[in-house]
């Protein structure tokens, strides 16, 4: 039976979850990189790694096609789960897996675009683990597993930091002695795959706005803003790490460095204690004492929940103004990611606080999910656009394969 469907596996690995998707390459238009990519033929996750692992996946119609669990004490690792996934993906003889694309949080100062992974690249990415100790090792684990399982399968690494390499030097510099900058200590920015997708998607929704000055609000458990001029990053709220900037689910966002010195020197916290506090016990969870999930906080009548929400909104609106200053004005705002896409109340509250920038908000459009949330005569256009990091991974992977074939 002839092979008719070439497929790409995309992998987005966290500490306890590996999200994945499978795309058919034929749906991507090589002549138009900004074209809307096809929906994934398969999408799912491996949850509970290190506890009670479970592999689930749905096809493009939403039908569950994989649902397998492992006992908590089975001692299985990422390689076992990926082997099970590959067995299903490769089960149909008319389908062929041609490559895998991976989201890598940190590309450091050298990786400015997607690359084909080989031994030297993997060593270089390992060397960047100190810059993202809670993310980078987890990102690299599936690459190693697939190299064992399918040694001839091309694998491509795409970087969350790469999109922000268009930022001017003044936006990347930290006010530290110059020797530290020479060591790679600078503002990098993250969520780049999401911002790249939104830049292309906005060009399809509103080409004139996409050519102007836009702030994209990627609001989820991890949250950041990006200032786009003609679709290119000129500033962002995350910095050397994914801790900086906005209030997040469990991360503090921007904080006075003096507070950290005080906690170390006067309160006796160790560096490990401080890392745990800033990454896992702060943000919405820390302020509310209830949850990191915005949905649960909005359902709560506890005053502490409202305080956490108000702080989230306050910081988001304030930093939108800062991004507008970096742009020299503002033509539009785009909300995306979990909270940005699914919480009309948060979109409204942030837009109300930022109304002085020229926003004329349309409550009925917001309630119905947009995609345009501002009135027709609003000087600043407001949109909500779902992000699709997996589609960007697939496109980057295809681009690298095309470069290899053309060489």
Order of alpha helices (4+ residues) and beta strands (2+ residues): beta-beta-beta-beta-beta-alpha-beta-beta-alpha-alpha-beta-alpha-alpha-alpha-alpha-beta-beta-beta-alpha-alpha-alpha-alpha-alpha-beta-alpha-alpha-alpha-beta-alpha
